[in-house]
Structure formats: structure tokens, C-alpha cells
Amino acid sequence: MNSNPHTSTVQATRATSVRRIAAALAIGMSAAFLASAPVHAASIDSLVKDVKFDDAKGVAKDLANGMDPNATDSQGMPLLVLAAREKSDKVAAVLLDNPKINIAAEDKSGENALMLASLNGDMDLVKLLITKGAEVNKQGWTPLHYAAANGHDDVVKLLVGYSADVNSLSPNGTTPLMMAARGDHMSTAKLLLDHGANLNAKNQIGMNALDFAKQYKAPDAIKELSARMGQTTQ
């Protein structure tokens, strides 16, 4: 049976139209996707900038517009960790108020916000993080190691007050006391010793706190720890 030429023409025309519409939609969707990618990247860049400059209002606005409080910068550092590193306390407070925030988030080096706040001696942020539930005695390197490394006695006291383990071991067996001795922070070392730090503890290569002091040429620590070591052997 011969088909109707008119019907065939209409069907062909419709098929062509459908293909054109489909192609147009595909092009439109691709253009929309390509346009949205740099906008998203720009939004992340803007958010990271706001964090670095402690722009709490800017960050709050970005979060209200749907940005992820656990987003990371181009180096894989979570926003909260970045805020702690930069001492952007107002931004950190905004992030911590977000119910989705991961307070234990770490950067690629395994450092979290409480560790970097402790390293910086940022008491206000250390207090806020702890009250929000940050882990004081995390596995491996701890906030106490970091506070002791820079001789932040007030932070050390606070962490110990929240039951930080003064003899906590890093992955290579380093203790907070060893870190204090390394930096010649004897007031910090005394604090740790007064709270039960083990003067004779050794790391994986057999070094104790006095050995650290000698290795890093820390005169006050060498003098004080040598005297204490002498006392413990009498």
C-alpha cells in the first residue's frame, strides 16, 4: 500500500523539528552547566576570602544562600580549620552555630580547628570549640601538643582542666612535654610536670624531653630538666 505523500512530509517535518528542539535543549543545558561551574567556583573563592578576612556577615549570607559550612578551600582545608588558622574568631562562631558543621573536620595534615586554635594561643576560640563539643583527647597529635609547642600556658591550663592527657602520644611517641622542651618553654614544661607529665618518657627513637632540649639547643629547658632528671635518679 502506498503511503500518503502529505502525511510522510508532515511526519518528516515533525521529526526534524523534534531533533532541532532536542539539539537546542542539549546546547542550552550544556551552556547552563558551563555557566554555573565558574559561578560555583567563584562562590567558593568568595567564601574562603570572607573566612580569611573574618567577614562574619559575608559568611552568614553565603551559608543562608545554601553554601556548605564544611566546604574546603583549594588546598582541601575545611572552612572551620581555615578560620582557626587565620584567627577569624567571628567567622568561626558563625560556622559553629550552623547545625551541619563538622567540628572534627581535618585538613590534609590531620589538623583540626581545636589544634590550630591551640597552636595560635587563641583562648576565646579554644573555649568556644570545647563548649561546642570539640574532642580534647583526639588520637595522635593533640591540641595539647600544639599548645605546648608554642608555650601557650593559658591554653595548656584550659586543656588540662578539660582532662587533656598530659602524657598523650603522637604517632611517633612524642609527648606534649617534649614539645615544650623543644621550644624552650619551661613555664609550660613545669605546668605539664606539675600535672603528672612523665619526665622519663621516650619517643620511638628513644629521645626524652631532655634529649629534645639538647637537640634543639634550648638552654633553659636543658638546665631545668637536667636538674630534675638528677633529682629523680637520687
Legacy VTK file of the C-alpha trace (Angstrom):
# vtk DataFile Version 3.0
C-alpha trace
ASCII
DATASET POLYDATA
POINTS 234 float
0.000 0.000 0.000
1.321 3.451 -0.971
1.678 5.905 1.870
0.181 9.357 1.709
2.905 11.755 0.489
1.423 14.586 2.522
1.441 12.504 5.707
5.048 11.446 5.128
6.080 15.048 4.610
4.359 16.162 7.821
5.965 13.310 9.776
9.390 14.134 8.388
8.907 17.785 9.233
7.834 16.894 12.774
10.830 14.581 13.185
13.145 17.328 12.032
11.518 19.772 14.427
11.860 17.340 17.323
15.522 16.792 16.527
16.105 20.545 16.365
14.328 21.100 19.673
16.294 18.288 21.304
19.540 19.693 19.951
18.628 23.182 21.123
17.798 21.870 24.583
21.079 19.961 24.753
23.030 23.060 23.762
21.089 25.132 26.269
21.695 22.650 29.077
25.402 22.447 28.259
25.674 26.221 28.223
23.850 26.429 31.537
26.175 23.835 33.076
29.281 25.562 31.816
27.982 28.886 33.053
27.169 27.501 36.504
30.578 25.891 37.123
32.634 29.080 37.290
29.898 30.793 39.316
30.111 27.987 41.886
33.893 28.226 41.926
33.657 31.979 42.309
31.254 31.492 45.227
33.710 29.179 46.981
36.548 31.636 46.375
34.444 34.453 47.766
33.500 32.399 50.826
37.133 31.460 51.501
38.093 35.126 51.227
35.382 36.068 53.726
36.718 33.459 56.137
40.282 34.742 55.851
39.190 38.330 56.478
36.875 37.343 59.344
33.844 38.703 57.496
31.132 37.102 59.614
28.284 38.843 57.776
29.563 37.676 54.402
29.898 34.092 55.599
26.460 34.161 57.226
24.958 35.397 53.963
26.713 32.678 51.946
25.505 29.978 54.330
21.954 31.345 54.196
22.170 31.083 50.404
22.969 27.391 50.634
26.764 27.234 50.772
28.162 24.225 52.649
29.705 25.131 56.042
32.031 22.152 55.572
33.318 23.294 52.183
37.085 23.347 51.682
39.482 25.748 50.035
41.633 24.843 47.043
44.112 23.092 49.351
41.475 20.887 50.937
41.305 22.861 54.184
37.824 22.945 55.765
36.453 26.433 56.399
36.412 25.965 60.184
40.060 24.874 60.207
40.924 27.830 57.992
39.127 30.182 60.370
41.132 28.770 63.287
44.393 29.124 61.379
43.632 32.734 60.471
42.260 33.565 63.953
38.969 34.535 62.323
37.000 34.073 65.524
33.816 35.835 64.402
33.566 33.614 61.341
34.338 30.534 63.422
31.435 31.417 65.712
29.093 31.685 62.697
30.272 28.330 61.357
29.915 26.667 64.750
26.332 27.885 65.021
25.460 26.008 61.837
23.850 22.636 62.687
25.615 20.978 59.746
29.150 21.905 60.841
31.647 19.089 61.315
33.660 20.313 64.288
36.141 17.449 63.912
36.922 18.176 60.240
40.631 17.942 59.438
42.893 19.301 56.729
45.197 17.077 54.690
47.772 17.151 57.504
45.276 15.810 60.020
44.905 19.131 61.823
41.536 20.279 63.097
40.246 23.621 64.346
40.987 22.997 68.035
44.576 22.023 67.246
45.255 25.198 65.265
43.457 27.425 67.766
45.668 25.888 70.470
48.781 26.417 68.359
47.846 30.094 67.962
47.069 30.554 71.644
43.577 31.686 70.659
41.909 31.233 74.041
38.491 32.528 73.023
38.219 30.114 70.131
39.663 27.221 72.126
36.975 27.785 74.765
34.222 28.054 72.171
35.307 24.907 70.354
35.426 22.902 73.568
31.998 24.114 74.688
30.661 23.153 71.251
31.986 19.611 71.700
35.455 19.552 70.136
37.460 16.497 71.190
40.251 17.422 73.623
41.879 13.987 73.608
41.854 13.075 69.920
44.053 10.231 68.691
47.575 11.099 67.549
48.739 14.698 67.696
46.527 16.546 70.152
45.608 20.156 70.899
47.832 19.897 73.983
50.851 19.023 71.830
50.135 22.121 69.754
49.628 24.464 72.702
52.813 23.179 74.365
54.828 23.578 71.160
54.322 27.355 71.256
54.354 27.738 75.030
50.755 28.890 75.447
50.400 28.302 79.170
46.843 29.615 79.419
45.664 27.205 76.732
47.592 24.350 78.351
45.859 25.085 81.668
42.477 25.168 79.985
43.014 21.906 78.119
44.328 20.160 81.235
41.280 21.492 83.070
39.171 19.660 80.499
41.070 16.435 81.233
43.610 16.615 78.409
46.077 13.734 78.778
49.457 15.278 79.661
51.176 12.093 78.514
49.356 11.747 75.211
51.474 10.219 72.469
51.763 11.396 68.885
52.103 8.726 66.182
55.890 8.735 66.759
55.621 8.730 70.541
56.206 12.429 71.158
54.610 13.905 74.296
53.475 17.487 74.992
56.386 17.816 77.447
58.850 17.007 74.667
57.273 19.725 72.515
57.548 22.259 75.331
61.200 21.308 75.901
61.918 21.565 72.187
60.746 25.189 72.190
62.484 26.043 75.488
59.127 26.806 77.083
59.986 25.944 80.675
56.916 27.532 82.252
54.848 25.250 80.028
57.025 22.260 80.867
56.631 22.966 84.584
52.861 23.126 84.176
52.849 19.760 82.474
55.172 18.221 85.042
53.022 19.579 87.873
50.053 17.775 86.324
51.810 14.441 86.019
53.810 14.579 82.787
56.336 11.741 82.626
59.837 13.242 82.501
61.360 9.902 81.523
59.008 9.067 78.651
60.774 8.316 75.363
59.595 8.533 71.787
60.061 5.855 69.137
63.739 6.688 68.621
64.489 6.742 72.348
64.512 10.520 72.958
63.091 12.008 76.162
62.233 15.634 76.928
65.813 16.470 77.935
67.096 14.967 74.704
64.692 17.234 72.802
66.012 20.257 74.690
69.585 19.321 73.809
68.744 18.516 70.190
67.124 21.924 69.680
69.577 23.865 71.858
67.037 25.051 74.402
69.188 26.392 77.279
66.527 26.910 79.952
64.979 23.522 79.329
68.396 21.821 79.379
69.251 23.395 82.741
65.893 22.765 84.405
65.272 19.281 83.042
68.838 18.189 83.798
68.323 19.244 87.410
65.010 17.412 87.572
66.474 14.309 85.984
69.219 14.404 88.608
66.639 14.651 91.361
64.688 11.668 90.042
67.817 9.487 89.998
68.892 10.284 93.549
LINES 1 235
234 0 1 2 3 4 5 6 7 8 9 10 11 12 13 14 15 16 17 18 19 20 21 22 23 24 25 26 27 28 29 30 31 32 33 34 35 36 37 38 39 40 41 42 43 44 45 46 47 48 49 50 51 52 53 54 55 56 57 58 59 60 61 62 63 64 65 66 67 68 69 70 71 72 73 74 75 76 77 78 79 80 81 82 83 84 85 86 87 88 89 90 91 92 93 94 95 96 97 98 99 100 101 102 103 104 105 106 107 108 109 110 111 112 113 114 115 116 117 118 119 120 121 122 123 124 125 126 127 128 129 130 131 132 133 134 135 136 137 138 139 140 141 142 143 144 145 146 147 148 149 150 151 152 153 154 155 156 157 158 159 160 161 162 163 164 165 166 167 168 169 170 171 172 173 174 175 176 177 178 179 180 181 182 183 184 185 186 187 188 189 190 191 192 193 194 195 196 197 198 199 200 201 202 203 204 205 206 207 208 209 210 211 212 213 214 215 216 217 218 219 220 221 222 223 224 225 226 227 228 229 230 231 232 233
